[in-house]
Amino acid sequence: MDASQFSQINTTISVKERELITPEQFEKLLQAPDPESLVLLLQTSSYHLSAADLEDLNLIERQLTSGLAREYAWAFVESPDRDIVSLFALRYVYHNIKVFFKARATKQELKHLLIPIGSESLEALEHLISTFSSDNFPEFMVDELAMIWAEYEDYKDIRVLEIGTDLAYFKHLKHLANQIELESEVFSQAISLMIDFYNVITVQRALSQEKPQSFMMQLLSDEGSLPAKDFIELVQTGDLISWFNQINPDSFNTAFASFEEKMRQGSISAVDLEYLYDLVQFQLLDPAKYTAEGPLVLARYLLCREFEVKNLRLLLSAISNQLPLELVKERMRPIYGQ
């Protein structure tokens, strides 16, 4: 595969990017005086929310998810390399696996929790969890999920399914890192960042809840840049800055300065780390705006779509709950065109 195979989809993306909400449009959304004005502003976007939708957070979530699902469905059909799309979609697949696992274990109807995003249909995924056999999914994935279920049957503990599925997701990400050919160094770095930040955030949360080290070790992935136990030590000793200096894709970027200072002070929170992770991923992929070839254009576009949904969710839930909009501005992810 060569970069020229992405020419057609990248041309389409250059048109689809015009549908993304700009910083100026987000500012207007923030300043909208009433729900009716908000609805009018959103009519020009990919998310056609009504005034009734804005009164119900569940309806908001459904509409935002539907919009995102349409983008992924398009990308899976059009991308010359579906693994690029899976890099972003895989977390939804493993969310759905967790739902199907819990439904099978508890005999409950949980389909309302499913998210229709993934390389294969929800029906194919349900068949996989029911039979642990599939022509649609890779063999390593089938085997891993079968082992998780076997362990659950030994212990009858739902946490086995939750933790096992999370760790299987990171193993699958590492498989993707080995399969992607073009710009493989960038995508390997993106995957490593996903796993590392998950570990750091998990430890940060566990320590704030005064959980023991044994509890943390069950949750952490060994697929990151360091062994799981090293992440615990870094957070416990307040030395996250040494880790961040090693994984930072742009050490000269001043956008990270406030987070780096919090690391040095030992005051960085899990919420700070979640925001920093998104910022780092954006800085890693944003240079794709200077090229019209190769897979990074698609990766950047999908990341911007993800951020757009996060920002709308944040904004609309704040309005619904009558929260200060200044808090929204502080936590908004990078916007396309900034």
Disulfide bonds with the S-S distance in Angstrom:
none
